[in-house]
Amino acid sequence: MAETTQRDPKQAGAKPPYPAQPQEAPGTEAELAPGADHGEQSYRGSGRLTGKVALITGGDSGIGRAVALAYAREGADVAVSYLNEDEDAAETRRLVEEAGRRAITLAGDIGDEAHCTALVRRTIEELGRIDVLVNNAAFQMSRESIQEISTEEFDRTFRTNVYAMFWLCKAALPHMQPGASIINTTSIQSSQPTGQLLPYAATKAAIANFTMGLAQEAAERGVRVNAVAPGPVWTPLIPSTMPEEKVRTFGQDTLLKRAAQPKEMAPIYVLLASDEGSYITGMIYGATGGKPLV
């Protein structure tokens, strides 16, 4: 396992202004300053997901890591899908195994249909089943004008954020038993788009609509489908895809005057995956620091 840098929890979760820290997309936790708080020191499980198996895309860092950690401490085994951030994925795996659960890390591009199908197959082969699918991985890039957005970038955004969700749901749903759950990550951008995130915002609107539509079919199988709509969350995606001036003040436009930490999203994903959420489907859960979804 790759060596990882242990963050001082006192340095995690600092409020803006954030220091300049350009990163190459998709960014890494090791370069994020201050470090994000995934709940390493604070999340306490209570057995709400005992015996379940979850596949989480983008599970190497940010919200995905926080969800993986919470799921493991609630008793679930976890398959961590990621692009190529091997060190970050190794740290997520370490956190899951430290909680006494099984973990597998699965590298590759979810913009490829065959890879998405393989993710579901390997989860079932290596962990025995699939009870929870968390479609969390995303790509974005900030552009000042539509003229700056290439067809290739537009296509990559939709393949990563929307097509992958479609392929993974299509592959996973036939293997899910009653009580299983699909949880998609949309965004406040789905209803309050920022012009500089044009393709990303459009994909998040599609995810919200897809969630409500698939919930109708999945309900017949006893499977629930919901989405979480975060506002600004401090993750490696931010400094690796946004201009430095926007990174510096990231989250200050919310009522709480700060960005969320990944650990503040994880309990919602736990609720939606657990038996306590058994009557919740077709819903979009906002966690936006006070910014309305509509």
C-alpha positions in Angstrom: 0.0 0.0 0.0 1.3 3.5 -0.9 2.4 5.7 2.0 0.0 8.4 2.9 0.4 11.7 4.7 -1.7 11.8 7.9 -3.5 15.2 8.2 -3.6 17.1 11.5 -7.4 17.2 12.2 -6.9 20.7 13.6 -5.8 21.8 10.2 -8.6 20.2 8.3 -11.8 22.1 7.6 -10.5 25.6 7.8 -12.7 28.4 6.5 -11.9 30.6 3.5 -9.9 32.4 2.3 -8.1 29.4 0.9 -4.4 29.7 -0.3 -3.5 29.6 -4.0 -2.9 25.9 -4.9 -3.2 25.1 -8.6 -3.5 21.4 -9.2 -3.9 19.3 -12.3 -7.3 17.7 -12.7 -8.6 15.6 -11.1 -6.5 16.8 -8.1 -5.4 14.8 -5.1 -6.0 15.0 -1.3 -2.2 15.1 -0.7 -2.0 18.5 -2.4 -5.1 20.0 -0.9 -4.5 22.8 1.6 -6.0 22.9 4.1 -6.8 19.2 4.1 -10.4 18.1 3.9 -12.2 16.5 6.8 -13.8 13.2 5.9 -14.8 12.3 9.4 -11.6 10.4 10.3 -11.7 11.6 13.9 -15.4 12.2 14.3 -17.7 9.7 12.6 -19.0 7.0 14.8 -21.0 4.1 13.3 -23.9 2.2 14.9 -24.3 -0.8 12.6 -26.9 0.7 10.3 -25.3 -0.9 7.2 -24.1 -4.2 8.7 -23.7 -6.9 6.0 -24.2 -4.6 3.0 -21.9 -4.1 0.1 -21.5 -0.7 -1.6 -19.9 0.4 -4.8 -18.8 4.1 -4.7 -17.5 5.9 -7.7 -15.1 8.7 -7.0 -14.4 7.0 -3.7 -10.8 7.9 -3.5 -11.3 11.5 -2.2 -13.8 14.2 -1.2 -17.4 13.2 -0.7 -16.6 9.7 -1.9 -14.0 9.0 0.7 -16.2 10.4 3.5 -19.0 8.1 2.3 -16.7 5.1 2.1 -15.4 5.8 5.6 -18.9 6.2 7.1 -20.3 3.1 5.3 -17.4 1.0 6.6 -17.9 2.2 10.2 -21.6 1.4 9.8 -20.7 -2.2 8.8 -20.5 -2.2 5.0 -17.8 -3.6 2.7 -16.8 -1.1 0.0 -15.7 -1.2 -3.6 -13.8 2.1 -4.4 -13.9 3.2 -8.0 -11.5 5.9 -9.1 -9.7 7.2 -12.1 -5.9 7.1 -11.5 -5.3 8.7 -8.0 -3.7 5.6 -6.6 -2.4 7.2 -3.4 -5.7 8.6 -2.5 -7.5 5.4 -3.2 -5.0 3.5 -1.0 -5.8 5.8 1.8 -9.5 5.3 1.4 -9.0 1.5 1.4 -6.9 1.8 4.6 -9.7 3.7 6.3 -12.2 1.1 5.4 -10.0 -1.8 6.5 -9.1 0.0 9.7 -12.9 -0.1 10.4 -12.8 -3.8 10.1 -14.4 -4.1 6.7 -13.3 -5.4 3.3 -12.3 -3.0 0.6 -11.3 -3.3 -3.0 -9.9 -0.4 -5.2 -10.9 -0.4 -8.9 -9.0 2.1 -11.1 -10.2 3.1 -14.6 -12.3 5.6 -16.6 -16.0 5.4 -15.9 -16.5 7.2 -19.2 -16.1 3.8 -20.8 -19.2 1.5 -20.7 -17.2 -1.7 -20.5 -15.4 -0.5 -17.4 -18.7 0.4 -15.7 -20.0 -3.1 -16.4 -16.8 -4.5 -15.0 -17.0 -2.5 -11.9 -20.4 -4.0 -11.0 -19.2 -7.5 -11.9 -16.0 -7.3 -9.9 -17.9 -5.9 -6.9 -20.1 -8.9 -6.9 -17.3 -11.4 -7.6 -15.0 -10.1 -4.9 -17.4 -8.8 -2.2 -20.3 -11.2 -2.9 -23.2 -8.8 -3.7 -24.2 -5.2 -4.4 -26.6 -3.5 -2.1 -25.7 0.2 -2.5 -24.6 2.0 -5.6 -23.3 5.5 -5.1 -22.7 7.4 -8.4 -20.5 10.2 -7.1 -17.6 10.7 -9.5 -17.7 13.8 -11.6 -15.8 15.9 -14.0 -16.0 19.7 -14.3 -14.0 22.5 -15.7 -14.5 26.3 -15.3 -14.7 28.3 -18.5 -15.5 31.9 -19.1 -17.3 31.4 -22.4 -19.1 28.7 -24.3 -16.5 29.4 -27.0 -13.8 27.9 -24.8 -15.6 24.6 -24.3 -14.5 22.0 -26.8 -16.7 19.2 -28.0 -14.3 16.8 -26.4 -14.6 18.5 -23.0 -18.4 18.6 -23.3 -18.5 15.0 -24.2 -16.1 14.0 -21.3 -18.3 15.8 -18.8 -21.5 14.0 -19.9 -19.8 10.6 -20.2 -18.3 10.9 -16.7 -21.3 12.4 -15.0 -24.3 11.1 -16.8 -23.5 8.2 -19.1 -21.5 6.4 -16.4 -24.5 6.7 -14.0 -26.7 5.2 -16.7 -24.3 2.3 -17.4 -23.7 1.6 -13.7 -27.4 1.6 -12.8 -28.2 -0.6 -15.8 -25.6 -3.1 -14.8 -26.3 -3.0 -11.1 -30.1 -3.0 -10.9 -30.7 -6.6 -12.0 -28.4 -7.8 -9.1 -30.1 -5.7 -6.4 -32.5 -7.2 -3.9 -35.4 -5.5 -2.2 -34.1 -3.0 0.3 -31.1 -2.0 -1.9 -30.4 1.6 -2.8 -29.0 3.7 -5.6 -27.7 7.2 -4.6 -26.7 9.7 -7.2 -24.7 12.9 -6.5 -26.3 15.9 -8.2 -25.6 19.5 -7.1 -27.1 22.9 -6.4 -25.9 23.6 -9.9 -28.8 21.5 -11.2 -31.2 24.3 -10.4 -28.9 27.3 -9.9 -26.3 27.0 -12.7 -23.1 29.0 -12.7 -22.3 30.2 -16.2 -18.7 29.2 -15.9 -19.7 25.6 -15.2 -22.1 25.2 -18.1 -21.6 21.5 -19.1 -21.3 20.4 -15.4 -24.4 22.2 -14.4 -26.3 20.6 -17.3 -25.2 17.2 -16.3 -26.3 17.8 -12.7 -29.8 18.7 -13.9 -29.9 15.5 -15.9 -28.9 13.5 -12.9 -31.7 14.9 -10.8 -34.2 14.1 -13.5 -32.8 10.7 -14.1 -33.0 9.9 -10.4 -36.7 10.7 -10.2 -37.4 8.8 -13.4 -35.5 5.6 -12.5 -37.0 5.6 -9.0 -40.4 4.7 -10.7 -39.0 1.5 -12.3 -36.7 0.5 -9.4 -39.6 0.7 -6.9 -41.2 -2.3 -8.6 -38.1 -4.2 -7.5 -38.0 -2.8 -4.0 -35.0 -0.7 -4.8 -34.9 3.0 -3.8 -33.3 5.7 -5.9 -32.4 9.1 -4.5 -29.9 11.9 -5.0 -27.9 14.2 -2.8 -27.5 17.8 -4.0 -24.5 19.4 -2.3 -23.6 23.0 -2.4 -19.9 24.0 -2.2 -17.8 21.2 -0.7 -14.0 21.5 -0.1 -12.5 18.7 -2.2 -9.5 18.3 -4.7 -12.0 18.9 -7.5 -12.1 22.6 -6.6 -8.5 23.8 -6.9 -7.9 21.5 -9.9 -10.8 22.9 -12.0 -11.5 26.4 -10.8 -9.6 29.8 -11.1 -7.5 30.7 -8.1 -9.7 33.8 -7.3 -12.8 31.6 -7.0 -10.9 29.0 -5.0 -9.8 31.7 -2.5 -13.4 32.6 -1.6 -15.0 29.3 -2.2 -18.2 28.8 -0.2 -18.4 32.4 1.2 -21.6 33.1 -0.7 -23.6 30.6 1.4 -25.6 31.6 4.5 -23.0 29.8 6.6 -20.2 31.7 4.9 -18.1 28.7 4.2 -17.8 25.5 2.1 -18.9 22.2 3.6 -16.5 19.5 4.6 -17.0 16.1 3.0 -17.9 14.6 6.4 -21.0 16.9 6.5 -22.4 15.1 3.4 -21.7 11.5 4.5 -24.6 11.1 7.0 -27.1 11.8 4.2 -25.7 9.0 2.1 -25.9 6.7 5.2 -29.5 7.6 5.8 -30.5 6.9 2.1 -28.6 3.6 2.2 -30.0 2.4 5.5 -33.3 0.8 6.6 -34.1 4.1 8.3 -34.6 5.5 4.7 -36.9 2.7 3.7 -39.7 5.1 2.7 -37.6 7.6 0.8 -37.3 7.3 -3.0 -37.3 9.6 -5.9 -36.1 12.5 -3.7 -33.3 15.1 -4.0 -31.7 15.9 -0.7 -30.1 19.3 -0.5 -27.1 20.2 1.7 -26.2 23.6 0.5 -25.3 25.8 3.5 -28.6 27.6 3.1 -28.7 28.2 -0.6 -32.2 27.1 -1.9 -32.3 24.4 -4.5 -35.0 26.2 -6.5 
